[in-house]
Amino acid sequence: MNAGRRFVVLGLLGMLAAWPCLAQGGPAPIRFEEIGGAAGARVLHHTRKFAGKHGDVLGMFTAGGAASAVADYDGDGDLDLFVVDSDAGRPHHLLRNELVPSGKLAFTEVGTAAGVTGGNDPKSIVADALWLDADNDGRADLLLARFGTPVLFRNQGDGTFRDVSATSGLDKFGNSIAAITFDFDNDGRLDVLLGNYFQPVSLIDLPTPHVLPDNLDNAKNGGGVTLWKNVTSPGSPEIRFVEVTEKAGLTGHTGWTLDAGHADLDNDGDQDLYLAGDYGTDRLFWNNGDGTFRDATKEAIGIDTKKGMNVDMGDYDRDGWLDVYVTNITDEYMKECNMLWHNNGDGTFTDLSKETGTCNTLWGWGAKFADFDNDGWEDLFAANGLRSASAENYIPVLLEMIIRPGVDFTDVNSWPAIRDMSWSGYQKKKLFRNLGDQTFKEVSAAAGVDNDRDGRGVAVADFDHDGRLDFVQTNADQESLLYRNVSEGAGHWLGLQLVGTVSNRDAIGARVTVRSGGRTWIREVNGGNGYAGQSTTRLHFGLGSADKIDAVEIRWPSGRKQTVSAPVDRLTTLREEGAVP
């Protein structure tokens, strides 16, 4: 069955799934089943192992890396999954989606055959993965962010990839832990921003033991970010990037960047930046529209001392302005509420995490907005947990070091060995259901997603085309989990795949406004928002009881606008054609 017919068949199945909701007059409970093992998508992650007396301390500071990224790399219409490993010599995993018309999910490991398993060499650690069509040829290329230099695999269009790192211009050493792609200057080519954790020194061959944060609340000795402009010529056999960090006005940031996100936060048509700082304040940069950014942190969100871990954007209250969700750390060691930044529409944001009930996700990591029950309101799922090991707790041992006068936090020798102790481990995950009244309800246990793994990334996609969003949770030194959405009575939905022609082909940065019966929803196509998890670029709108759309309005990154119609309960592909500037 070809991809087009498959979407129609599975779209009709989605319509049938939505009918009970309409008959009962309200949304049904959210339910998931974990099918990673049965579907061939359960992958064991390994963190990098360091030698030496304090190797376990360095291991804890690099124990992210369990990342996943979603894309249809082979163009068959089904969404595939790339999962990162991090220890020396360990291969990554490319899982090809072998979805059959019945809707049963099955993945096949093809990483070795595709040529994308490399990157964890003895001197480098892969920490994140990012799909992007870097050359606008309609095929998803793959970027690996590393503690080292990046790796870029070009999609050959025959199921294989070619390592083009040496000629890509991405040759600057950095300890990158996060990567996003977006067209920051709207020239039709996807650029790359790397979030760097440590300063650019080798963690394998330490030139000095003074590599850790110089302050646990206000560290300024981190790696900041690097911005890479895509200068690939149309039809060129080579993909090329050049660094423009200083020119863009981003070199002043030297924090410990753990995550980065982009969106049009001020509704002016270009993509702004939010940076989550693990040790030190988060940062918000307005895009000036001329290839540069302005640091607006102080007036927009204020200076904080929390441990920023995640950046995702969504319009949770449907007021037409994108809000920002940042996870922090709340445990017996730190009492740092998350931040749900409500966009006030005037260049400022107000943290409403306590008021909305989304404050506490324990030791937070990746978190994503997604309408899991298709009721028209975006919910939130958050991964958490640092290290689950023995019954002995590392936190009292750590506190002895922290309160000791004159301690040098930057020196790895100052930190006590962790050995087999637990540190904020065995934590239950958090699923916040949006009640549509400015509040959320935590429902992870009832939904079947309250696992206690050491979670890292969250990647959301409708893997089986049934109109209900599924997600992958990756875990450090543990197996990944694949949650299939089996919520009965979910509402109607709309799926959109945007294809840019004047804009970048992935349509990253495009904004879609959907109107139906006096209700309005907005979504933007993003290039990797959320810690260690790239979700699908297909836009998903839960519509509740709405069974038809009045208008779909698209604002492309090029600035062109078009209004179209689209059927509910199916995925529709829309191209940037006939649009009016």
N, C-alpha and C positions, 0 to 999 in steps of 0.2 A: 504494500500500500504506500503511495507517495505521501510526502509530508503534508500537502494541501488537504488531501482527503482524510488523513489521520486527524488533523486539527478539527475538521468538520465533525467527524465521528465522535471524538473525545469531547468536543464542545457540546454536542447534544447530550452526552453523558453528564456533563456539568450542569446542564439545564435541569435534567431529572433530579440531580442531587440537590438543587436549589428549591425544588417544589415544596418539600415538607416545611421549609421555613415560611413560605408564603401562606401555606394552609394553616399553620399554627399561630401566625400573626406576630412572630418575634424570633430573634436569633436563638439558635440552639447552642448547647455547650460546645466549647472547643475541645477536640479530641485528636491525639496523635498516636501512631504506633511506630515503634522503632524497628526498622527493617534492614539495617545496614548489613548484617550477616547474610540474611536471605537474599538480598539484592546484589551481593558482591561488592559492597561499598564500605566495608569495615576495614579501616587502614590503621595500622599501629605507627604512632609517631615516636621518634627518638630525639631527645635533646642532645646537644653537643657535650661530650665528656672532656673535661680539662684535666691535665696532669698537674702534679704539685700539691703542696700542703693545703693551699686554699683554692684548689680547683673546683670544689663544690660551691664556693661562693660565686666565682665567675659563672658557673653553671646556672645558678639561680638568677643571676642578672641577665642571662641570655635564654631563659627558659620560656620564651615566647615561641615563635617559629612554627607552631602547629597551625598552618594556614590552609585555606581552600579557596578555590576560585571557579566560578561557573561560566560556561560559554558553550555555544554550539560550534566547536572547533572544526568539524568536518562537514558542516552545512547540510545535514540531513534533517534538520528541524527539531531534533531532540537535544536537550541541554546536557552537556557532559561536565565532568568534574575533575579538577586537578587538585591533588592533595600533596602538601609539602612534607618532606622529612628534613631533619636538621643535623644529624650526627655525621661524622666523617665517613665518606664512602657510601652512605645510605642513599638509595634511589628514591626519587619522587614517584608519584602514582598519577597516571592519566587514565581515568575511568570513562570509557565510552558508553553512553546510554544506549541500551539495546531494547528500548521500550517497544512492546508489541501492541497491536491494536486493542487487545483486551484491557490494556492499561497496567499490566503487571510490570513492575520495574526490575530491570536486570542490567548490571554494569559489567563490562569486560575490561581487564587491565591491559592497556596497550602502550604504556609509557616507554618501554624499551624499544618496541617496534617504531614508535613515533620519534624517538631520539630526544626525549625531554627529561631524562632521569638524572642528568649530571648537574653539578653545581656545588655539591658538598665536598670540595677538595680539602686536603689537610690544612690549608690556611684560610678557608672561607666557610661561612655558616649561612645557609639559606634561611631567611626569616619570613618572607612574604612572596606571594605570587599574584600576577596581574595580567589578565587578558586585555589586549587592545589591538585594534586594527591600525597599526602604526603607519602602513603605507597605503591605506584606503583602497585596498584591492578586494575587499569583501571577505577576507579570511582573517580569523583571529590569531594574532601573534601572541607570544608569551614572554613576559618579563619576570625575572626572579630578582628580588631585592635581597642583598646579602650583607653580612658583616664581611666586607671585602668589596670587590667591584661587581656591578650588576651583570646579569646574564640575559641576553636577548635571543630568543628563538624565533626565526621567521617561518611562518606557515607556508609550506610548499604547495599546498592545494591537493596533495595526493595522500593525505594522512600522515605525512612526515614533516619534521621541522629541521631547519638548518641553523646552527649556532652562528650568529652574525655579530656577536659581542665585540670582536676585535676591530670591526670597521664601523661600529654604530656611533662612536664618539662617547659612549658611556664608560669612560675609562678612569674615572676618579674614584679613589679608594674612600669608602665611608662605611660606618657601621649602621647600615640602613635596616630598619625594622618594619617600616610601613611604606607603601607605594600607592599612589592614586594617579589616574590619568584624566585629563580634561583639557579643553582647548582654551587656555587662559587668555589668549589674544584674539580668539575667534578668526583665525586665518584658514580654518578648514582642516587643520592637522592636529592630531592628538599629542599633547605635551605630557611630561611626566614630572611629578613631584615626589621626592624621596624624603621620608622622615627618618632622621638619623638619631640614634640613641646615644651611644658613646661618642667622644671626639674621634677623629680619624686616626686611631692608633691600632696596631695589631693586638688582638686579644689572645692570639695563639702564641706569639713571641713578644711578650710584654716588654716594652722598652723601659717601663717604670711601673711600680706597683700603684702609683697614684692615678688610677683611672676611674674610680667610682665617684658618685656625686659629691660635690664640695659642700652641700647643704641639703638636708633631707626635705626642706620645705621650699627653698628658694635657690636651687642649684642653677648656676650659669655656665657650667663647664661641660655641657652636653654637645651633641652634634648638630643641633638645629635642623635645617632643611636644605636641600639642593633642588633647584628647578631647572629642568631640561627642556629646551624648546626644540620641537620637531621641525627640521629643515629638509625633510625628504622631498625630492622633486617628483612630480607626477610621472609614473612609469619608470622611475629609477630602479635599477637592480639592487641598490643599496639603501638601507634605512639609516638616517643620520640624525643625531641630536647634538646640540651645543648647550653648554651650561650658561644660564642667564640669571643666576641667583642674585648677584650683586646688582645687575641692571634692573631687575624687577623689584628691588627694595626689600629683599628677604634675608640679607646677610646679618642684620642686627639681632636676629633671634639665635641664641646659643643655648636654648633649653634642651632638656632630655625628651625629644619628641617621641611619643609612643604611638600616636595615631594622627591622621590628618583626614579632613573631609572638605568637600567643595559643594557649593550650591549658590544660587542667586538669592542671597539673603535680604537684599534691599530692593528686589524687584526692578532692577534697572537694565537687565538683559545680559549681564556678564557674571562670571563665576567668582565668588568670594571664597575665602579660606578660613577654616577653623583648625587650629593645631592643639592637640591634647598633650600637655606637658606632664610627664610622670613626676619629676622633681622640679617644681617651679610652676609658675602660672601658665594657664592656657593662653593662647593668642588668637585674636580675630583680626583678619586683614581684609579691608575693602579693596576690591578690584577697581582701579581708576579708569579702566577702559582704554588705556594707552600702552598696555604691556607692563604696567607697574602696579604695585600694591601699597596701601597705606595701613600702618598698624593703628587700629582703633580700639585696642584692648581696653585701655583705661576707661574710656567713655562708654563703650558698648557693653562690656560685661564686668569690668573691674578686675583688680589683681587678686588672684587666689593662691593659696598654698596647698591645694589639694593634689591628689595623685591622678591626674587625668589619664584615662585608659582607653577611651573609645569616642569616636565621633560619628554620629549618624543624624540625618536630617529628615524631617517629615512634618506635615501640617496636621498635628494631632487634634487640633480643635477646629479645623476647617474654616479658618478665618482668612485664607488666601496668602498667608505668610509662613515660610518654612521655619520651623523650630529646630533646636539642636539638643541631642541627648548625649551626655557625657557620663560614663561610669567612673566612679572613684572607689575608695576602699573604706569599708565599714566592718571592722572586726574588733577583737579585744585590744588590738594594738593601735589602730586608728579609727576615729569616729568621723569619717568624712562622707557626708551625704552625696549622692549623685547630683548632677545638675540637669534639670530639664529646662533649658533656656527658652522661655516663651518670647517669641519675636513680637516686639511692641509696634513694629512698623514705622518707627521713627529713628532707627539707627541704634536703639538700645534693646537690651534683653533683660528679662526678669526670671530668676530661678524659681520655678514652681514645683520642684520635685516633691517637697513635703506636702504641699497642698494637693497635688495630684495623686499621691500615694506611690510614687516611683523612686523614692529616695534610696532605699536600701537594697542593694544587690550583693552585699557582703564584699568579698575581694573581686570587684567587677573586672570583666574583660570585654569581649565583643558584645554588642547589643544592636538589634535592628528593629526599625519600625516595619510593620507588615499587618495587613488586615487579614488575619487568619480565619475569621468567621464570615467574611464578606458582608458585614453589616453596615459598611460605609465609614467605619472609624478604625484608624490605624492602631494596632496593638503593639506591644513591646516584648521581645524576648531577650534575656540577658544571660550570658555565660559567666561563670565565676569559679573561684577556687584556685589557690596557688600551688600547694604541694601536699599531697596526701601520702603519708608514709606511716611511721610507727606511732605509737600512742604518746611518745615524748614530744613536747611542744617547744618549738624553737623560739617563740616570742619572748618568754621570760629571759632566755639566754641573750637574745638580741637587746632587750631593754637594759640589761646590765652594761652593755657596751655603750648604748646611746646616752645614758645618764652619767657616764664616767667623764670627769672634767678633762678637757684638753685633747679629746680623742680626734684623730685625723680620719674623717669619714672617707676621704678619697683613697686611703691606703687599704688594699685588699687584706693586708696583714692585721688590720684593726678589727676585722669582722670575725666573729667566732665561727668555727667550722659547723656545718649543718649536719653532716653525717646522715643518719637515717631518720632525723626528726621531721615531723610535720610542721607546715607553716600555712595556716589558714586553709586547711584541706578539708575534704569530705563535705563540701558545701552544696546545698540544694540549689538548682537553677531557678530562675525567676521568669514567669510569664505573666505580664500585666495585661489584662483585658481592658480595652478602652470602653467605658460605659457611656460615652457620648455626652457626658455632663461635666466635663473638665476633670474627671477623676478616672482612676484605673483600679481594677481589682486583681490581686495576685491569685492566679488559678493554676499554677504549674502542676500541683499534685493531681488535681482533677483532670487536667489535660494530658497527664501521662508523660510529662517532660521534666520532672523534678529529679533527674539523675544527680549523682554526687561526684561526677568525674572532675578532673582538673581542666575545666573548659578554657578555651582560648577564642577561637573564631566562630562566627555564625554566618552562613551563606544561605540566602533564601531564594527559592525558585519553585515553579510548578513543574516538577520533573516528570509527572505522569499526565500532564495536560487535562486534568479533570476540573480545573478552575479553582482549586484550593491550594494555597501556598504551603509547600513543604520546606524543610531546612536541614542543613548539615551542621553539626557541632563538632569541631575538632578539639582535641585534648592533648595536653603535653604529656609525653611518655605513656600515653594510653591510646586505646583505639578510638577512632572517630565514630560518630553516631549519625544515622540518617533517619529523620522523623518524617513519616508520610502522614499528611493531613487526612484524617478520616472523619472530620466533623460532619455529622448528619444535619441536614436542614440549613446548610449555609446559604447565604443570600446570592442574588445575581452578581455577575462580575463582568468586567471588560478587560481584555488583554490587548496590548498594543506593542508591536515591534516596529520601531522607527528606523528608517534608512535615510541617512543624509546624502545629498548630492552636491550641493554647494557647501553645506556644513560637513564636518567630519562624518564619515560613513556610519560610525556607531551612534551618531546623534547624541553623544555625551554632552550634557548641558541643555538639551531641549526641554522645554516646559510644556506640559499638556494640562489643559483645563477642561474638565468634563462637566457638562450641565445636564440635569434631568429633573424635571418637576420642581423647579425652584431650588434644588440642592446643587452645590458646587464642590468639586474635588480638584486638587492640583497634585501633580507628581512631576519630578524631574528625573531624567536619565542620568545616573551618576557612574563614575568610573572607579569604584572600589571603596566607597565610604564604609566605615565600620572596621574595627580592629580585626586583622587576620582573616577576613572573610569577604570575598567579592561576590555579591549577589548577581542575579541575572540583570541584564539591561532591558529586558522586557518589562514594560510598565503594567502593573496590576491594580485595578480599581475594584474594591468591593462596593456593591451598589445597593445592598439591602433588598427592599421590595421593588425597586425600580426595574421595570422590564423593558425599558426603551431609553435611548439617549436622545436628548434634544440637540446637542452640539458637542463636537470634539474640536477644541481650539488648540493649535500647535504653534508655539513660538520656537523656531529653530535657532540654533546658535548663530547662524548667519544674520539673524534679525528678521528674516522672512517669517510671515505669518500665514496660516491657512486654516480654514474651517471645513471640517469634513463630517461625515456621519459614519457610524460603525455599529455593527450588531452586538447585542449583549450575549454573554455566555459563550464567547469564543475568542480566539486570538486573531487579530487582524494586523497585517503588515501595511504600513503607510510610508510612502516615499516622499521626499521633498521635491515635489513637482508641481508646477503651476502656482507656486506660492507667490504672494504679493509682498514686497518689502514694506 
